[in-house]
Amino acid sequence: MRGSYRVMGKTVVVYFDGRIKFVDYGMDRPETVAKWLISDLSRAKPRKQRTW
């Protein structure tokens, strides 16, 4: 899995493939939220391949 994260206050900042995403983690552990977000980003189709 490519990507990294850091915790700033109540926010998890995720860096993945040149993208930066952030989310508040609330009641869940920040490590868990970071893993969820990185796995979601790794499965997402690139913008060019999306058919909306």
PyRosetta script that sets phi, psi and omega in degrees:
from pyrosetta import init, pose_from_sequence

init()
pose = pose_from_sequence("MRGSYRVMGKTVVVYFDGRIKFVDYGMDRPETVAKWLISDLSRAKPRKQRTW")
pose.set_psi(1, 127.0)
pose.set_omega(1, 177.8)
pose.set_phi(2, -95.5)
pose.set_psi(2, 138.8)
pose.set_omega(2, 176.9)
pose.set_phi(3, 140.4)
pose.set_psi(3, 160.7)
pose.set_omega(3, 176.9)
pose.set_phi(4, -144.5)
pose.set_psi(4, 167.5)
pose.set_omega(4, 179.9)
pose.set_phi(5, -147.7)
pose.set_psi(5, 163.1)
pose.set_omega(5, 170.4)
pose.set_phi(6, -147.3)
pose.set_psi(6, 157.1)
pose.set_omega(6, -177.2)
pose.set_phi(7, -107.7)
pose.set_psi(7, 128.5)
pose.set_omega(7, 177.6)
pose.set_phi(8, -129.8)
pose.set_psi(8, 103.6)
pose.set_omega(8, -177.4)
pose.set_phi(9, 68.1)
pose.set_psi(9, -121.7)
pose.set_omega(9, 177.8)
pose.set_phi(10, -103.3)
pose.set_psi(10, 21.0)
pose.set_omega(10, -176.6)
pose.set_phi(11, -122.3)
pose.set_psi(11, 139.1)
pose.set_omega(11, 173.3)
pose.set_phi(12, -103.3)
pose.set_psi(12, 127.2)
pose.set_omega(12, 177.9)
pose.set_phi(13, -107.8)
pose.set_psi(13, 123.5)
pose.set_omega(13, -176.9)
pose.set_phi(14, -114.3)
pose.set_psi(14, 132.3)
pose.set_omega(14, 175.8)
pose.set_phi(15, -111.4)
pose.set_psi(15, 122.4)
pose.set_omega(15, -178.4)
pose.set_phi(16, -149.5)
pose.set_psi(16, 122.5)
pose.set_omega(16, 177.7)
pose.set_phi(17, 48.5)
pose.set_psi(17, 46.0)
pose.set_omega(17, 177.9)
pose.set_phi(18, 78.5)
pose.set_psi(18, 3.1)
pose.set_omega(18, 178.5)
pose.set_phi(19, -107.1)
pose.set_psi(19, 151.6)
pose.set_omega(19, 176.5)
pose.set_phi(20, -124.4)
pose.set_psi(20, 124.4)
pose.set_omega(20, 177.4)
pose.set_phi(21, -126.8)
pose.set_psi(21, 150.1)
pose.set_omega(21, 177.4)
pose.set_phi(22, -140.1)
pose.set_psi(22, 151.2)
pose.set_omega(22, -177.7)
pose.set_phi(23, -153.8)
pose.set_psi(23, 145.4)
pose.set_omega(23, 172.9)
pose.set_phi(24, -77.3)
pose.set_psi(24, 141.5)
pose.set_omega(24, -174.4)
pose.set_phi(25, -101.5)
pose.set_psi(25, -10.8)
pose.set_omega(25, 172.2)
pose.set_phi(26, 52.8)
pose.set_psi(26, -122.0)
pose.set_omega(26, -174.4)
pose.set_phi(27, -84.7)
pose.set_psi(27, -16.8)
pose.set_omega(27, -179.6)
pose.set_phi(28, -83.6)
pose.set_psi(28, 158.1)
pose.set_omega(28, 177.0)
pose.set_phi(29, -69.7)
pose.set_psi(29, 141.3)
pose.set_omega(29, -178.4)
pose.set_phi(30, -60.9)
pose.set_psi(30, -33.2)
pose.set_omega(30, 178.8)
pose.set_phi(31, -64.4)
pose.set_psi(31, -39.3)
pose.set_omega(31, 179.4)
pose.set_phi(32, -66.0)
pose.set_psi(32, -45.8)
pose.set_omega(32, 179.8)
pose.set_phi(33, -62.9)
pose.set_psi(33, -40.3)
pose.set_omega(33, 178.6)
pose.set_phi(34, -62.9)
pose.set_psi(34, -42.8)
pose.set_omega(34, 178.7)
pose.set_phi(35, -63.7)
pose.set_psi(35, -40.8)
pose.set_omega(35, 177.6)
pose.set_phi(36, -61.4)
pose.set_psi(36, -46.7)
pose.set_omega(36, -177.4)
pose.set_phi(37, -66.7)
pose.set_psi(37, -41.7)
pose.set_omega(37, 178.3)
pose.set_phi(38, -64.3)
pose.set_psi(38, -40.2)
pose.set_omega(38, 179.2)
pose.set_phi(39, -68.4)
pose.set_psi(39, -36.8)
pose.set_omega(39, 175.8)
pose.set_phi(40, -63.9)
pose.set_psi(40, -43.8)
pose.set_omega(40, 179.4)
pose.set_phi(41, -65.5)
pose.set_psi(41, -35.3)
pose.set_omega(41, -179.1)
pose.set_phi(42, -71.5)
pose.set_psi(42, -27.2)
pose.set_omega(42, 179.2)
pose.set_phi(43, -88.7)
pose.set_psi(43, -16.5)
pose.set_omega(43, -177.0)
pose.set_phi(44, -66.5)
pose.set_psi(44, 141.8)
pose.set_omega(44, 176.5)
pose.set_phi(45, -74.8)
pose.set_psi(45, 145.9)
pose.set_omega(45, 173.6)
pose.set_phi(46, -60.6)
pose.set_psi(46, 152.7)
pose.set_omega(46, -176.0)
pose.set_phi(47, -54.7)
pose.set_psi(47, -35.6)
pose.set_omega(47, -176.6)
pose.set_phi(48, -67.3)
pose.set_psi(48, -26.9)
pose.set_omega(48, -175.5)
pose.set_phi(49, -92.2)
pose.set_psi(49, -9.0)
pose.set_omega(49, -179.2)
pose.set_phi(50, -71.2)
pose.set_psi(50, 140.4)
pose.set_omega(50, 179.1)
pose.set_phi(51, -119.2)
pose.set_psi(51, 91.4)
pose.set_omega(51, -179.8)
pose.set_phi(52, -108.4)
pose.dump_pdb("model.pdb")
